[in-house]
Amino acid sequence: MMISGLIVAADDLAQKVHSHKLEEIDKRIAEVQASDLSDPDVAKSTFDWV
C-alpha cells in the first residue's frame, strides 16, 4: 500500500518536472525566434547561454 503511494507520488512529480521543462524550452524557443539574428553580436549573445 505504501509502496504504491510512493510510486504514484514519484510519477506525479516526474510529470510536473516534464511539463515545466517543456514550458521553459518553449519560452527559450520564442526568445530566439523573436531576436534579430542578422547582427552577429546579437546572435552570439543569444546563443551564449546554450
mmCIF file as Biopython writes it, N, C-alpha, C and O atoms, coordinates in Angstrom:
data_model
#
loop_
_atom_site.group_PDB
_atom_site.id
_atom_site.type_symbol
_atom_site.label_atom_id
_atom_site.label_alt_id
_atom_site.label_comp_id
_atom_site.label_asym_id
_atom_site.label_entity_id
_atom_site.label_seq_id
_atom_site.pdbx_PDB_ins_code
_atom_site.Cartn_x
_atom_site.Cartn_y
_atom_site.Cartn_z
_atom_site.occupancy
_atom_site.B_iso_or_equiv
_atom_site.auth_seq_id
_atom_site.auth_asym_id
_atom_site.pdbx_PDB_model_num
ATOM 1   N N  . MET A ? 1  ? 0.823  -1.188 0.000   1.0 0.0 1  A 1 
ATOM 2   C CA . MET A ? 1  ? 0.000  0.000  0.000   1.0 0.0 1  A 1 
ATOM 3   C C  . MET A ? 1  ? 0.876  1.264  0.000   1.0 0.0 1  A 1 
ATOM 4   O O  . MET A ? 1  ? 0.663  2.172  -0.804  1.0 0.0 1  A 1 
ATOM 5   N N  . MET A ? 2  ? 1.845  1.313  0.895   1.0 0.0 2  A 1 
ATOM 6   C CA . MET A ? 2  ? 2.702  2.486  0.979   1.0 0.0 2  A 1 
ATOM 7   C C  . MET A ? 2  ? 3.592  2.610  -0.259  1.0 0.0 2  A 1 
ATOM 8   O O  . MET A ? 2  ? 3.850  3.715  -0.735  1.0 0.0 2  A 1 
ATOM 9   N N  . ILE A ? 3  ? 4.056  1.478  -0.774  1.0 0.0 3  A 1 
ATOM 10  C CA . ILE A ? 3  ? 4.905  1.498  -1.966  1.0 0.0 3  A 1 
ATOM 11  C C  . ILE A ? 3  ? 4.143  2.073  -3.149  1.0 0.0 3  A 1 
ATOM 12  O O  . ILE A ? 3  ? 4.689  2.879  -3.903  1.0 0.0 3  A 1 
ATOM 13  N N  . SER A ? 4  ? 2.894  1.674  -3.323  1.0 0.0 4  A 1 
ATOM 14  C CA . SER A ? 4  ? 2.118  2.185  -4.460  1.0 0.0 4  A 1 
ATOM 15  C C  . SER A ? 4  ? 1.893  3.685  -4.323  1.0 0.0 4  A 1 
ATOM 16  O O  . SER A ? 4  ? 1.868  4.396  -5.327  1.0 0.0 4  A 1 
ATOM 17  N N  . GLY A ? 5  ? 1.729  4.172  -3.110  1.0 0.0 5  A 1 
ATOM 18  C CA . GLY A ? 5  ? 1.583  5.608  -2.887  1.0 0.0 5  A 1 
ATOM 19  C C  . GLY A ? 5  ? 2.839  6.366  -3.275  1.0 0.0 5  A 1 
ATOM 20  O O  . GLY A ? 5  ? 2.767  7.446  -3.862  1.0 0.0 5  A 1 
ATOM 21  N N  . LEU A ? 6  ? 3.987  5.797  -2.947  1.0 0.0 6  A 1 
ATOM 22  C CA . LEU A ? 6  ? 5.256  6.428  -3.319  1.0 0.0 6  A 1 
ATOM 23  C C  . LEU A ? 6  ? 5.459  6.415  -4.830  1.0 0.0 6  A 1 
ATOM 24  O O  . LEU A ? 6  ? 5.984  7.371  -5.400  1.0 0.0 6  A 1 
ATOM 25  N N  . ILE A ? 7  ? 5.044  5.338  -5.468  1.0 0.0 7  A 1 
ATOM 26  C CA . ILE A ? 7  ? 5.161  5.256  -6.928  1.0 0.0 7  A 1 
ATOM 27  C C  . ILE A ? 7  ? 4.273  6.303  -7.586  1.0 0.0 7  A 1 
ATOM 28  O O  . ILE A ? 7  ? 4.686  6.957  -8.543  1.0 0.0 7  A 1 
ATOM 29  N N  . VAL A ? 8  ? 3.063  6.463  -7.079  1.0 0.0 8  A 1 
ATOM 30  C CA . VAL A ? 8  ? 2.143  7.472  -7.623  1.0 0.0 8  A 1 
ATOM 31  C C  . VAL A ? 8  ? 2.724  8.872  -7.421  1.0 0.0 8  A 1 
ATOM 32  O O  . VAL A ? 8  ? 2.661  9.706  -8.324  1.0 0.0 8  A 1 
ATOM 33  N N  . ALA A ? 9  ? 3.287  9.130  -6.246  1.0 0.0 9  A 1 
ATOM 34  C CA . ALA A ? 9  ? 3.880  10.443 -5.969  1.0 0.0 9  A 1 
ATOM 35  C C  . ALA A ? 9  ? 5.075  10.707 -6.883  1.0 0.0 9  A 1 
ATOM 36  O O  . ALA A ? 9  ? 5.232  11.815 -7.397  1.0 0.0 9  A 1 
ATOM 37  N N  . ALA A ? 10 ? 5.913  9.699  -7.085  1.0 0.0 10 A 1 
ATOM 38  C CA . ALA A ? 10 ? 7.071  9.859  -7.970  1.0 0.0 10 A 1 
ATOM 39  C C  . ALA A ? 10 ? 6.629  10.106 -9.402  1.0 0.0 10 A 1 
ATOM 40  O O  . ALA A ? 10 ? 7.225  10.924 -10.104 1.0 0.0 10 A 1 
ATOM 41  N N  . ASP A ? 11 ? 5.596  9.409  -9.839  1.0 0.0 11 A 1 
ATOM 42  C CA . ASP A ? 11 ? 5.076  9.602  -11.195 1.0 0.0 11 A 1 
ATOM 43  C C  . ASP A ? 11 ? 4.516  11.011 -11.357 1.0 0.0 11 A 1 
ATOM 44  O O  . ASP A ? 11 ? 4.752  11.663 -12.375 1.0 0.0 11 A 1 
ATOM 45  N N  . ASP A ? 12 ? 3.781  11.475 -10.365 1.0 0.0 12 A 1 
ATOM 46  C CA . ASP A ? 12 ? 3.212  12.826 -10.415 1.0 0.0 12 A 1 
ATOM 47  C C  . ASP A ? 12 ? 4.320  13.878 -10.479 1.0 0.0 12 A 1 
ATOM 48  O O  . ASP A ? 12 ? 4.236  14.829 -11.256 1.0 0.0 12 A 1 
ATOM 49  N N  . LEU A ? 13 ? 5.345  13.705 -9.667  1.0 0.0 13 A 1 
ATOM 50  C CA . LEU A ? 13 ? 6.468  14.641 -9.677  1.0 0.0 13 A 1 
ATOM 51  C C  . LEU A ? 13 ? 7.178  14.632 -11.027 1.0 0.0 13 A 1 
ATOM 52  O O  . LEU A ? 13 ? 7.532  15.688 -11.551 1.0 0.0 13 A 1 
ATOM 53  N N  . ALA A ? 14 ? 7.384  13.454 -11.586 1.0 0.0 14 A 1 
ATOM 54  C CA . ALA A ? 14 ? 8.046  13.349 -12.889 1.0 0.0 14 A 1 
ATOM 55  C C  . ALA A ? 14 ? 7.236  14.057 -13.967 1.0 0.0 14 A 1 
ATOM 56  O O  . ALA A ? 14 ? 7.807  14.725 -14.829 1.0 0.0 14 A 1 
ATOM 57  N N  . GLN A ? 15 ? 5.921  13.921 -13.930 1.0 0.0 15 A 1 
ATOM 58  C CA . GLN A ? 15 ? 5.067  14.591 -14.914 1.0 0.0 15 A 1 
ATOM 59  C C  . GLN A ? 15 ? 5.145  16.106 -14.766 1.0 0.0 15 A 1 
ATOM 60  O O  . GLN A ? 15 ? 5.180  16.827 -15.763 1.0 0.0 15 A 1 
ATOM 61  N N  . LYS A ? 16 ? 5.174  16.591 -13.530 1.0 0.0 16 A 1 
ATOM 62  C CA . LYS A ? 16 ? 5.259  18.040 -13.307 1.0 0.0 16 A 1 
ATOM 63  C C  . LYS A ? 16 ? 6.605  18.596 -13.773 1.0 0.0 16 A 1 
ATOM 64  O O  . LYS A ? 16 ? 6.661  19.667 -14.377 1.0 0.0 16 A 1 
ATOM 65  N N  . VAL A ? 17 ? 7.677  17.876 -13.497 1.0 0.0 17 A 1 
ATOM 66  C CA . VAL A ? 17 ? 9.002  18.309 -13.942 1.0 0.0 17 A 1 
ATOM 67  C C  . VAL A ? 17 ? 9.054  18.325 -15.462 1.0 0.0 17 A 1 
ATOM 68  O O  . VAL A ? 17 ? 9.578  19.266 -16.060 1.0 0.0 17 A 1 
ATOM 69  N N  . HIS A ? 18 ? 8.514  17.294 -16.084 1.0 0.0 18 A 1 
ATOM 70  C CA . HIS A ? 18 ? 8.492  17.207 -17.550 1.0 0.0 18 A 1 
ATOM 71  C C  . HIS A ? 18 ? 7.719  18.387 -18.147 1.0 0.0 18 A 1 
ATOM 72  O O  . HIS A ? 18 ? 8.186  19.016 -19.097 1.0 0.0 18 A 1 
ATOM 73  N N  . SER A ? 19 ? 6.553  18.686 -17.599 1.0 0.0 19 A 1 
ATOM 74  C CA . SER A ? 19 ? 5.749  19.810 -18.093 1.0 0.0 19 A 1 
ATOM 75  C C  . SER A ? 19 ? 6.495  21.130 -17.935 1.0 0.0 19 A 1 
ATOM 76  O O  . SER A ? 19 ? 6.485  21.970 -18.835 1.0 0.0 19 A 1 
ATOM 77  N N  . HIS A ? 20 ? 7.139  21.304 -16.789 1.0 0.0 20 A 1 
ATOM 78  C CA . HIS A ? 20 ? 7.893  22.538 -16.545 1.0 0.0 20 A 1 
ATOM 79  C C  . HIS A ? 20 ? 9.032  22.686 -17.553 1.0 0.0 20 A 1 
ATOM 80  O O  . HIS A ? 20 ? 9.253  23.775 -18.083 1.0 0.0 20 A 1 
ATOM 81  N N  . LYS A ? 21 ? 9.748  21.607 -17.817 1.0 0.0 21 A 1 
ATOM 82  C CA . LYS A ? 21 ? 10.847 21.658 -18.779 1.0 0.0 21 A 1 
ATOM 83  C C  . LYS A ? 21 ? 10.342 22.013 -20.170 1.0 0.0 21 A 1 
ATOM 84  O O  . LYS A ? 21 ? 10.966 22.809 -20.873 1.0 0.0 21 A 1 
ATOM 85  N N  . LEU A ? 22 ? 9.219  21.430 -20.572 1.0 0.0 22 A 1 
ATOM 86  C CA . LEU A ? 22 ? 8.661  21.746 -21.888 1.0 0.0 22 A 1 
ATOM 87  C C  . LEU A ? 22 ? 8.269  23.215 -21.982 1.0 0.0 22 A 1 
ATOM 88  O O  . LEU A ? 22 ? 8.495  23.850 -23.012 1.0 0.0 22 A 1 
ATOM 89  N N  . GLU A ? 23 ? 7.683  23.763 -20.916 1.0 0.0 23 A 1 
ATOM 90  C CA . GLU A ? 23 ? 7.320  25.183 -20.900 1.0 0.0 23 A 1 
ATOM 91  C C  . GLU A ? 23 ? 8.563  26.061 -21.034 1.0 0.0 23 A 1 
ATOM 92  O O  . GLU A ? 23 ? 8.558  27.029 -21.794 1.0 0.0 23 A 1 
ATOM 93  N N  . GLU A ? 24 ? 9.615  25.731 -20.308 1.0 0.0 24 A 1 
ATOM 94  C CA . GLU A ? 24 ? 10.850 26.509 -20.373 1.0 0.0 24 A 1 
ATOM 95  C C  . GLU A ? 24 ? 11.488 26.427 -21.758 1.0 0.0 24 A 1 
ATOM 96  O O  . GLU A ? 24 ? 11.989 27.430 -22.265 1.0 0.0 24 A 1 
ATOM 97  N N  . ILE A ? 25 ? 11.476 25.262 -22.364 1.0 0.0 25 A 1 
ATOM 98  C CA . ILE A ? 25 ? 12.019 25.109 -23.718 1.0 0.0 25 A 1 
ATOM 99  C C  . ILE A ? 25 ? 11.222 25.959 -24.698 1.0 0.0 25 A 1 
ATOM 100 O O  . ILE A ? 25 ? 11.802 26.632 -25.550 1.0 0.0 25 A 1 
ATOM 101 N N  . ASP A ? 26 ? 9.895  25.932 -24.583 1.0 0.0 26 A 1 
ATOM 102 C CA . ASP A ? 26 ? 9.057  26.746 -25.468 1.0 0.0 26 A 1 
ATOM 103 C C  . ASP A ? 26 ? 9.351  28.234 -25.299 1.0 0.0 26 A 1 
ATOM 104 O O  . ASP A ? 26 ? 9.374  28.978 -26.279 1.0 0.0 26 A 1 
ATOM 105 N N  . LYS A ? 27 ? 9.575  28.671 -24.059 1.0 0.0 27 A 1 
ATOM 106 C CA . LYS A ? 27 ? 9.906  30.080 -23.811 1.0 0.0 27 A 1 
ATOM 107 C C  . LYS A ? 27 ? 11.228 30.455 -24.478 1.0 0.0 27 A 1 
ATOM 108 O O  . LYS A ? 27 ? 11.332 31.509 -25.107 1.0 0.0 27 A 1 
ATOM 109 N N  . ARG A ? 28 ? 12.230 29.599 -24.342 1.0 0.0 28 A 1 
ATOM 110 C CA . ARG A ? 28 ? 13.535 29.886 -24.940 1.0 0.0 28 A 1 
ATOM 111 C C  . ARG A ? 28 ? 13.452 29.897 -26.462 1.0 0.0 28 A 1 
ATOM 112 O O  . ARG A ? 28 ? 14.089 30.730 -27.106 1.0 0.0 28 A 1 
ATOM 113 N N  . ILE A ? 29 ? 12.683 28.994 -27.041 1.0 0.0 29 A 1 
ATOM 114 C CA . ILE A ? 29 ? 12.499 28.983 -28.499 1.0 0.0 29 A 1 
ATOM 115 C C  . ILE A ? 29 ? 11.848 30.286 -28.943 1.0 0.0 29 A 1 
ATOM 116 O O  . ILE A ? 29 ? 12.257 30.869 -29.948 1.0 0.0 29 A 1 
ATOM 117 N N  . ALA A ? 30 ? 10.848 30.747 -28.213 1.0 0.0 30 A 1 
ATOM 118 C CA . ALA A ? 30 ? 10.183 32.005 -28.552 1.0 0.0 30 A 1 
ATOM 119 C C  . ALA A ? 30 ? 11.156 33.177 -28.457 1.0 0.0 30 A 1 
ATOM 120 O O  . ALA A ? 30 ? 11.117 34.080 -29.293 1.0 0.0 30 A 1 
ATOM 121 N N  . GLU A ? 31 ? 12.023 33.172 -27.452 1.0 0.0 31 A 1 
ATOM 122 C CA . GLU A ? 31 ? 13.016 34.242 -27.321 1.0 0.0 31 A 1 
ATOM 123 C C  . GLU A ? 31 ? 13.964 34.260 -28.513 1.0 0.0 31 A 1 
ATOM 124 O O  . GLU A ? 31 ? 14.274 35.324 -29.048 1.0 0.0 31 A 1 
ATOM 125 N N  . VAL A ? 32 ? 14.420 33.092 -28.927 1.0 0.0 32 A 1 
ATOM 126 C CA . VAL A ? 32 ? 15.337 33.013 -30.065 1.0 0.0 32 A 1 
ATOM 127 C C  . VAL A ? 32 ? 14.632 33.466 -31.334 1.0 0.0 32 A 1 
ATOM 128 O O  . VAL A ? 32 ? 15.209 34.201 -32.135 1.0 0.0 32 A 1 
ATOM 129 N N  . GLN A ? 33 ? 13.395 33.038 -31.525 1.0 0.0 33 A 1 
ATOM 130 C CA . GLN A ? 33 ? 12.655 33.422 -32.730 1.0 0.0 33 A 1 
ATOM 131 C C  . GLN A ? 33 ? 12.378 34.922 -32.761 1.0 0.0 33 A 1 
ATOM 132 O O  . GLN A ? 33 ? 12.308 35.513 -33.838 1.0 0.0 33 A 1 
ATOM 133 N N  . ALA A ? 34 ? 12.220 35.540 -31.597 1.0 0.0 34 A 1 
ATOM 134 C CA . ALA A ? 34 ? 11.917 36.970 -31.538 1.0 0.0 34 A 1 
ATOM 135 C C  . ALA A ? 34 ? 13.167 37.842 -31.675 1.0 0.0 34 A 1 
ATOM 136 O O  . ALA A ? 34 ? 13.056 39.040 -31.932 1.0 0.0 34 A 1 
ATOM 137 N N  . SER A ? 35 ? 14.339 37.260 -31.510 1.0 0.0 35 A 1 
ATOM 138 C CA . SER A ? 35 ? 15.562 38.059 -31.570 1.0 0.0 35 A 1 
ATOM 139 C C  . SER A ? 35 ? 16.002 38.279 -33.014 1.0 0.0 35 A 1 
ATOM 140 O O  . SER A ? 35 ? 15.668 37.510 -33.916 1.0 0.0 35 A 1 
ATOM 141 N N  . ASP A ? 36 ? 16.763 39.358 -33.199 1.0 0.0 36 A 1 
ATOM 142 C CA . ASP A ? 36 ? 17.285 39.704 -34.522 1.0 0.0 36 A 1 
ATOM 143 C C  . ASP A ? 36 ? 18.640 39.038 -34.690 1.0 0.0 36 A 1 
ATOM 144 O O  . ASP A ? 36 ? 19.648 39.542 -34.193 1.0 0.0 36 A 1 
ATOM 145 N N  . LEU A ? 37 ? 18.672 37.920 -35.382 1.0 0.0 37 A 1 
ATOM 146 C CA . LEU A ? 37 ? 19.909 37.154 -35.513 1.0 0.0 37 A 1 
ATOM 147 C C  . LEU A ? 37 ? 20.763 37.599 -36.695 1.0 0.0 37 A 1 
ATOM 148 O O  . LEU A ? 37 ? 21.804 36.997 -36.957 1.0 0.0 37 A 1 
ATOM 149 N N  . SER A ? 38 ? 20.344 38.646 -37.417 1.0 0.0 38 A 1 
ATOM 150 C CA . SER A ? 38 ? 21.147 39.122 -38.544 1.0 0.0 38 A 1 
ATOM 151 C C  . SER A ? 38 ? 22.396 39.867 -38.067 1.0 0.0 38 A 1 
ATOM 152 O O  . SER A ? 38 ? 23.386 39.946 -38.794 1.0 0.0 38 A 1 
ATOM 153 N N  . ASP A ? 39 ? 22.351 40.413 -36.853 1.0 0.0 39 A 1 
ATOM 154 C CA . ASP A ? 39 ? 23.513 41.079 -36.258 1.0 0.0 39 A 1 
ATOM 155 C C  . ASP A ? 39 ? 24.362 40.015 -35.545 1.0 0.0 39 A 1 
ATOM 156 O O  . ASP A ? 39 ? 23.876 39.360 -34.623 1.0 0.0 39 A 1 
ATOM 157 N N  . PRO A ? 40 ? 25.614 39.838 -35.959 1.0 0.0 40 A 1 
ATOM 158 C CA . PRO A ? 40 ? 26.452 38.778 -35.370 1.0 0.0 40 A 1 
ATOM 159 C C  . PRO A ? 40 ? 26.610 38.882 -33.848 1.0 0.0 40 A 1 
ATOM 160 O O  . PRO A ? 40 ? 26.660 37.861 -33.161 1.0 0.0 40 A 1 
ATOM 161 N N  . ASP A ? 41 ? 26.690 40.103 -33.321 1.0 0.0 41 A 1 
ATOM 162 C CA . ASP A ? 41 ? 26.837 40.261 -31.871 1.0 0.0 41 A 1 
ATOM 163 C C  . ASP A ? 41 ? 25.582 39.807 -31.132 1.0 0.0 41 A 1 
ATOM 164 O O  . ASP A ? 41 ? 25.666 39.179 -30.077 1.0 0.0 41 A 1 
ATOM 165 N N  . VAL A ? 42 ? 24.426 40.127 -31.694 1.0 0.0 42 A 1 
ATOM 166 C CA . VAL A ? 42 ? 23.164 39.695 -31.088 1.0 0.0 42 A 1 
ATOM 167 C C  . VAL A ? 42 ? 23.041 38.180 -31.166 1.0 0.0 42 A 1 
ATOM 168 O O  . VAL A ? 42 ? 22.631 37.534 -30.203 1.0 0.0 42 A 1 
ATOM 169 N N  . ALA A ? 43 ? 23.396 37.620 -32.310 1.0 0.0 43 A 1 
ATOM 170 C CA . ALA A ? 43 ? 23.321 36.168 -32.478 1.0 0.0 43 A 1 
ATOM 171 C C  . ALA A ? 43 ? 24.238 35.467 -31.478 1.0 0.0 43 A 1 
ATOM 172 O O  . ALA A ? 43 ? 23.857 34.464 -30.874 1.0 0.0 43 A 1 
ATOM 173 N N  . LYS A ? 44 ? 25.446 35.999 -31.305 1.0 0.0 44 A 1 
ATOM 174 C CA . LYS A ? 44 ? 26.388 35.383 -30.361 1.0 0.0 44 A 1 
ATOM 175 C C  . LYS A ? 44 ? 25.853 35.449 -28.940 1.0 0.0 44 A 1 
ATOM 176 O O  . LYS A ? 44 ? 25.892 34.454 -28.217 1.0 0.0 44 A 1 
ATOM 177 N N  . SER A ? 45 ? 25.357 36.602 -28.533 1.0 0.0 45 A 1 
ATOM 178 C CA . SER A ? 45 ? 24.850 36.727 -27.163 1.0 0.0 45 A 1 
ATOM 179 C C  . SER A ? 45 ? 23.595 35.886 -26.948 1.0 0.0 45 A 1 
ATOM 180 O O  . SER A ? 45 ? 23.348 35.403 -25.842 1.0 0.0 45 A 1 
ATOM 181 N N  . THR A ? 46 ? 22.805 35.712 -28.001 1.0 0.0 46 A 1 
ATOM 182 C CA . THR A ? 46 ? 21.605 34.887 -27.889 1.0 0.0 46 A 1 
ATOM 183 C C  . THR A ? 46 ? 21.965 33.439 -27.606 1.0 0.0 46 A 1 
ATOM 184 O O  . THR A ? 46 ? 21.299 32.769 -26.816 1.0 0.0 46 A 1 
ATOM 185 N N  . PHE A ? 47 ? 23.014 32.959 -28.247 1.0 0.0 47 A 1 
ATOM 186 C CA . PHE A ? 47 ? 23.377 31.552 -28.104 1.0 0.0 47 A 1 
ATOM 187 C C  . PHE A ? 47 ? 24.459 31.300 -27.067 1.0 0.0 47 A 1 
ATOM 188 O O  . PHE A ? 47 ? 24.898 30.162 -26.908 1.0 0.0 47 A 1 
ATOM 189 N N  . ASP A ? 48 ? 24.902 32.340 -26.352 1.0 0.0 48 A 1 
ATOM 190 C CA . ASP A ? 48 ? 25.905 32.148 -25.307 1.0 0.0 48 A 1 
ATOM 191 C C  . ASP A ? 48 ? 25.396 31.254 -24.182 1.0 0.0 48 A 1 
ATOM 192 O O  . ASP A ? 48 ? 26.179 30.526 -23.571 1.0 0.0 48 A 1 
ATOM 193 N N  . TRP A ? 49 ? 24.108 31.300 -23.902 1.0 0.0 49 A 1 
ATOM 194 C CA . TRP A ? 49 ? 23.554 30.516 -22.793 1.0 0.0 49 A 1 
ATOM 195 C C  . TRP A ? 49 ? 23.380 29.046 -23.147 1.0 0.0 49 A 1 
ATOM 196 O O  . TRP A ? 49 ? 23.105 28.227 -22.270 1.0 0.0 49 A 1 
ATOM 197 N N  . VAL A ? 50 ? 23.536 28.701 -24.426 1.0 0.0 50 A 1 
ATOM 198 C CA . VAL A ? 50 ? 23.327 27.300 -24.835 1.0 0.0 50 A 1 
ATOM 199 C C  . VAL A ? 50 ? 24.466 26.436 -24.385 1.0 0.0 50 A 1 
ATOM 200 O O  . VAL A ? 50 ? 24.464 25.231 -24.638 1.0 0.0 50 A 1 
#
